[in-house]
Amino acid sequence: MTCRMETLSGVGHESKLRLLDSALAVIRAKGYAAATIDNICHKAGVTKGSFFHHFKSKDDLPDR
């Protein structure tokens, strides 16, 4: 059971890292105002549901 839990949490962590990296790339390319959650999710290869699992909104993304 523990092994399965670690696997699932690792997947969630990986998708969050992909979202953060993609957000940084999209915001640098388009600017914050023009970057959309759809753009970020598409670049990260995740669903919008995954985005909203980790963040409440685009404003919730940490500043880098």
C-alpha positions as CSV (number, residue, x, y, z in Angstrom):
1,M,0.0,0.0,0.0
2,T,2.8,2.5,0.8
3,C,4.5,1.8,-2.5
4,R,1.3,2.7,-4.3
5,M,0.8,5.9,-2.3
6,E,4.4,7.0,-3.0
7,T,3.8,6.4,-6.7
8,L,0.7,8.5,-6.8
9,S,2.2,11.3,-4.9
10,G,5.2,11.3,-7.2
11,V,3.0,11.6,-10.2
12,G,1.2,14.6,-8.7
13,H,4.5,16.2,-7.8
14,E,5.7,15.7,-11.4
15,S,2.6,17.3,-12.9
16,K,3.0,20.3,-10.6
17,L,6.6,20.7,-11.6
18,R,5.6,20.5,-15.3
19,L,2.9,23.1,-14.8
20,L,5.4,25.5,-13.0
21,D,8.0,25.1,-15.7
22,S,5.4,25.5,-18.5
23,A,3.9,28.6,-16.8
24,L,7.3,30.2,-16.6
25,A,7.9,29.5,-20.3
26,V,4.5,30.7,-21.5
27,I,4.5,33.8,-19.3
28,R,8.0,34.7,-20.6
29,A,6.9,34.2,-24.2
30,K,3.5,35.9,-24.1
31,G,3.5,38.0,-20.9
32,Y,1.5,37.4,-17.8
33,A,-1.7,39.0,-19.1
34,A,-1.7,37.1,-22.4
35,A,-0.8,33.7,-20.9
36,T,-3.8,31.5,-20.3
37,I,-4.4,28.5,-18.2
38,D,-5.1,26.6,-21.5
39,N,-1.7,27.6,-22.9
40,I,0.0,26.5,-19.7
41,C,-1.8,23.2,-19.6
42,H,-1.2,22.5,-23.2
43,K,2.5,23.1,-22.9
44,A,2.7,21.0,-19.7
45,G,0.7,18.2,-21.3
46,V,-1.9,18.1,-18.5
47,T,-5.6,18.7,-18.1
48,K,-7.1,21.9,-16.7
49,G,-8.4,19.6,-13.8
50,S,-4.8,18.9,-13.0
51,F,-4.0,22.6,-13.0
52,F,-6.9,23.4,-10.6
53,H,-5.9,20.5,-8.4
54,H,-2.6,22.3,-7.7
55,F,-3.6,26.0,-8.0
56,K,-6.8,28.0,-7.5
57,S,-6.0,30.3,-10.4
58,K,-3.2,31.7,-12.5
59,D,-2.7,34.3,-9.8
60,D,-1.9,31.4,-7.4
61,L,1.3,30.5,-9.3
62,P,4.4,31.4,-7.4
63,D,6.7,34.2,-8.6
64,R,10.0,33.0,-9.8
